[in-house]
C-alpha cells in the first residue's frame, strides 16, 4: 500500500512538473505569436513607407519635369526678347 502511495505521489509530482512545462511553453508560444504580429505590422509599415517613397519620387519627377518645361519656356522667351532687342538696334 505504501508503495502505491509513493507511486501516486511521484506521478502527482510528474504531472505537476508537466503542467508547469505546459504553462511555460504556452507563455513562450504567446510571446512568439506577439512577435509574429509585431513583425507583420512592421512589414506592413515598411510597405507603406516604400509606397510613400515611390509616390514621392514620382511626384518629384513630375515636378522636375514641369520645372524643366517652364525653364525651356523662359529660355525661349529670353531668346525671343534678345532677338527683338537685336533687331531694334
ZADO-1210 file (C-alpha; in nm, 4 decimals, padded with zeros to 6 digits):
<atoms>
<atom x="00.0000" y="00.0000" z="00.0000" code="UNK" pos="1"/>
<atom x="00.2836" y="00.2342" z="00.0886" code="UNK" pos="2"/>
<atom x="00.4383" y="00.1612" z="-00.2491" code="UNK" pos="3"/>
<atom x="00.1178" y="00.2643" z="-00.4288" code="UNK" pos="4"/>
<atom x="00.1045" y="00.5864" z="-00.2271" code="UNK" pos="5"/>
<atom x="00.4639" y="00.6623" z="-00.3229" code="UNK" pos="6"/>
<atom x="00.3885" y="00.5892" z="-00.6882" code="UNK" pos="7"/>
<atom x="00.0837" y="00.8163" z="-00.6729" code="UNK" pos="8"/>
<atom x="00.2873" y="01.0921" z="-00.5101" code="UNK" pos="9"/>
<atom x="00.5598" y="01.0549" z="-00.7730" code="UNK" pos="10"/>
<atom x="00.3014" y="01.0644" z="-01.0519" code="UNK" pos="11"/>
<atom x="00.1425" y="01.3746" z="-00.8998" code="UNK" pos="12"/>
<atom x="00.4839" y="01.5436" z="-00.8928" code="UNK" pos="13"/>
<atom x="00.5488" y="01.4435" z="-01.2544" code="UNK" pos="14"/>
<atom x="00.2073" y="01.5726" z="-01.3583" code="UNK" pos="15"/>
<atom x="00.2684" y="01.8964" z="-01.1714" code="UNK" pos="16"/>
<atom x="00.6052" y="01.9315" z="-01.3437" code="UNK" pos="17"/>
<atom x="00.4456" y="01.8633" z="-01.6825" code="UNK" pos="18"/>
<atom x="00.1730" y="02.1193" z="-01.6111" code="UNK" pos="19"/>
<atom x="00.4399" y="02.3761" z="-01.5267" code="UNK" pos="20"/>
<atom x="00.6198" y="02.2942" z="-01.8514" code="UNK" pos="21"/>
<atom x="00.2956" y="02.3284" z="-02.0486" code="UNK" pos="22"/>
<atom x="00.2287" y="02.6659" z="-01.8853" code="UNK" pos="23"/>
<atom x="00.5820" y="02.7804" z="-01.9676" code="UNK" pos="24"/>
<atom x="00.5502" y="02.6574" z="-02.3272" code="UNK" pos="25"/>
<atom x="00.2144" y="02.8297" z="-02.3636" code="UNK" pos="26"/>
<atom x="00.3674" y="03.1566" z="-02.2405" code="UNK" pos="27"/>
<atom x="00.6563" y="03.1136" z="-02.4849" code="UNK" pos="28"/>
<atom x="00.4137" y="03.0402" z="-02.7676" code="UNK" pos="29"/>
<atom x="00.2103" y="03.3514" z="-02.6855" code="UNK" pos="30"/>
<atom x="00.5318" y="03.5532" z="-02.6801" code="UNK" pos="31"/>
<atom x="00.6251" y="03.4162" z="-03.0226" code="UNK" pos="32"/>
<atom x="00.2762" y="03.4916" z="-03.1534" code="UNK" pos="33"/>
<atom x="00.3065" y="03.8526" z="-03.0321" code="UNK" pos="34"/>
<atom x="00.6446" y="03.8796" z="-03.2046" code="UNK" pos="35"/>
<atom x="00.4932" y="03.7461" z="-03.5266" code="UNK" pos="36"/>
<atom x="00.2149" y="04.0036" z="-03.5060" code="UNK" pos="37"/>
<atom x="00.4700" y="04.2809" z="-03.4440" code="UNK" pos="38"/>
<atom x="00.6782" y="04.1562" z="-03.7366" code="UNK" pos="39"/>
<atom x="00.3725" y="04.1566" z="-03.9631" code="UNK" pos="40"/>
<atom x="00.2848" y="04.5102" z="-03.8515" code="UNK" pos="41"/>
<atom x="00.6417" y="04.6252" z="-03.9169" code="UNK" pos="42"/>
<atom x="00.6343" y="04.4680" z="-04.2620" code="UNK" pos="43"/>
<atom x="00.3081" y="04.6496" z="-04.3356" code="UNK" pos="44"/>
<atom x="00.4585" y="04.9786" z="-04.2141" code="UNK" pos="45"/>
<atom x="00.7684" y="04.9246" z="-04.4278" code="UNK" pos="46"/>
<atom x="00.5492" y="04.8576" z="-04.7299" code="UNK" pos="47"/>
<atom x="00.3561" y="05.1784" z="-04.6631" code="UNK" pos="48"/>
<atom x="00.6816" y="05.3735" z="-04.6319" code="UNK" pos="49"/>
<atom x="00.8095" y="05.2235" z="-04.9570" code="UNK" pos="50"/>
<atom x="00.4840" y="05.3119" z="-05.1308" code="UNK" pos="51"/>
<atom x="00.5090" y="05.6671" z="-04.9939" code="UNK" pos="52"/>
<atom x="00.8708" y="05.6887" z="-05.1115" code="UNK" pos="53"/>
<atom x="00.7737" y="05.5675" z="-05.4573" code="UNK" pos="54"/>
<atom x="00.4906" y="05.8209" z="-05.4649" code="UNK" pos="55"/>
<atom x="00.7245" y="06.0992" z="-05.3509" code="UNK" pos="56"/>
<atom x="00.9781" y="06.0048" z="-05.6168" code="UNK" pos="57"/>
<atom x="00.7049" y="06.0095" z="-05.8806" code="UNK" pos="58"/>
<atom x="00.5819" y="06.3474" z="-05.7548" code="UNK" pos="59"/>
<atom x="00.9354" y="06.4890" z="-05.7551" code="UNK" pos="60"/>
<atom x="00.9959" y="06.3542" z="-06.1040" code="UNK" pos="61"/>
<atom x="00.6757" y="06.5201" z="-06.2288" code="UNK" pos="62"/>
<atom x="00.7672" y="06.8455" z="-06.0538" code="UNK" pos="63"/>
<atom x="01.1185" y="06.8341" z="-06.2019" code="UNK" pos="64"/>
<atom x="00.9771" y="06.7769" z="-06.5497" code="UNK" pos="65"/>
<atom x="00.7396" y="07.0716" z="-06.5023" code="UNK" pos="66"/>
<atom x="01.0296" y="07.2941" z="-06.3907" code="UNK" pos="67"/>
<atom x="01.2311" y="07.1865" z="-06.6947" code="UNK" pos="68"/>
<atom x="00.9389" y="07.2729" z="-06.9233" code="UNK" pos="69"/>
<atom x="00.8992" y="07.6126" z="-06.7548" code="UNK" pos="70"/>
<atom x="01.2732" y="07.6755" z="-06.7902" code="UNK" pos="71"/>
<atom x="01.2560" y="07.5911" z="-07.1626" code="UNK" pos="72"/>
<atom x="00.9697" y="07.8403" z="-07.1996" code="UNK" pos="73"/>
<atom x="01.1664" y="08.1061" z="-07.0104" code="UNK" pos="74"/>
<atom x="01.4756" y="08.0410" z="-07.2212" code="UNK" pos="75"/>
<atom x="01.2671" y="08.0754" z="-07.5372" code="UNK" pos="76"/>
<atom x="01.1132" y="08.3981" z="-07.4106" code="UNK" pos="77"/>
<atom x="01.4590" y="08.5338" z="-07.3264" code="UNK" pos="78"/>
<atom x="01.5861" y="08.4339" z="-07.6728" code="UNK" pos="79"/>
<atom x="01.2811" y="08.5984" z="-07.8346" code="UNK" pos="80"/>
<atom x="01.3333" y="08.9165" z="-07.6327" code="UNK" pos="81"/>
<atom x="01.7020" y="08.9133" z="-07.7192" code="UNK" pos="82"/>
<atom x="01.6104" y="08.8767" z="-08.0857" code="UNK" pos="83"/>
<atom x="01.3721" y="09.1713" z="-08.0591" code="UNK" pos="84"/>
<atom x="01.6425" y="09.3845" z="-07.8902" code="UNK" pos="85"/>
<atom x="01.9000" y="09.2931" z="-08.1538" code="UNK" pos="86"/>
<atom x="01.6526" y="09.3685" z="-08.4330" code="UNK" pos="87"/>
<atom x="01.5634" y="09.7016" z="-08.2718" code="UNK" pos="88"/>
<atom x="01.9281" y="09.8195" z="-08.2692" code="UNK" pos="89"/>
</atoms>
